[in-house]
Amino acid sequence: MRFIPIYKHSVFIVSTGRTGTKFIGKVLPSMIDDCYSTHEPAGVFVTDRNKWKKDIKKYGFLRMTIGQLTPKYSMYKLSSDRRAGRVNDDKALRYIEQMRKSVLKDVITELYVESNNHLHGVVDLLEKVFPNSKVVFVIRDPRTWIRSVMSTKASLLYSKIDFPFLNISMKATDFKDDPYAQKWKNMSKFEKLCWYYNKLNSFILEKMSSKANFKVFRYEDLLINQDREKYFKDFLDFITNFEDGFSKNYEFKPQLLNRKINSSSKNYVIPHWKEWKNKEAVIVEKHCGQLMKKFNYGQESEWREKVEKGYRFEIA
């Protein structure tokens, strides 16, 4: 059975997670006319039981419990399975359509916005299901991203309950040609996160960089740096103007950027990278070095010194 395209004008904000996408999705309806925005719809959050209860009521008990272990009902599982070759593209397209039709059935606004890191493995299929869509990719410095993931209870990635036999999260052993497949069992969570960061970001950039409906923003530029207002306006311009002439008015409200949502900044379990050992710097550089250079991360003299000393130690 072939999928049926969904022609609603849509924006998908994709990332590794821990990149401010929940915050961005929260503020957009306050800036953009006739806009509906949602964050990871029909996804289970153990730390947010209220959302889970609402989603069970909306999508059904089966889908929001045991169904989350299947690619038919879980976008996160679908992404992992499609990347690993366990689900082909034809089936993935049908699953995307079916899952998003249930989300959109009550959405009456003209513009639909979804911020969702669960879409990472099917990001290149979205334009087939949603012909009138745009994709924004938010990338973050891997050093602060790893620190954030390690410190938040909201992420179950490579945690004790992210059981390998369920194949929920991507892992090196899913890919026969991955150089870390044989080393995976002996890798620390820290290094596995470095691998994940590179694998996910590289896939999205490889598949999407040449597409006209795709644009990349750095997390730091949108939400942290002094000139964030300029970048946020560029972001708003991009997601409110479509190639077919459809557009939405927006009012940029810079004061909203001062809010903090989904932050783990007060409960870090690992220190700032300036306090990392040289070995940790080498692990990050080994997995993420190319992306860091591309997006101007890790160019500080203090970081370069850590990496250089670490490599000297490894060679010795």
Secondary structure, DSSP 4 states (H G I P E B T S, - for coil): -------SEEEEEEESSSSSHHHHHHHGGGTBTTEEEEESTT---TT-HHHHHHHHHHH-HHHHTGGGGSTTT-HHHHHHHHHHTSS-HHHHHHHHHHHHHHHHTT--SSEEEEE-GGGGGGGGGHHHH-SSEEEEEEE--HHHHHHHHHH-SS--TTSTTS-GGGT-S--GGG-TT-TTTTTGGGS-HHHHHHHHHHHHHHHHHHHHTT-TTEEEEEHHHHHTSTTHHHHHHHHHHHHTB-TTS-B--B---GGGGG---S--TTS-SS--GGGS-HHHHHHHHHHHHHHHHHTT-S-SHHHHHHHHHHHHHHH-
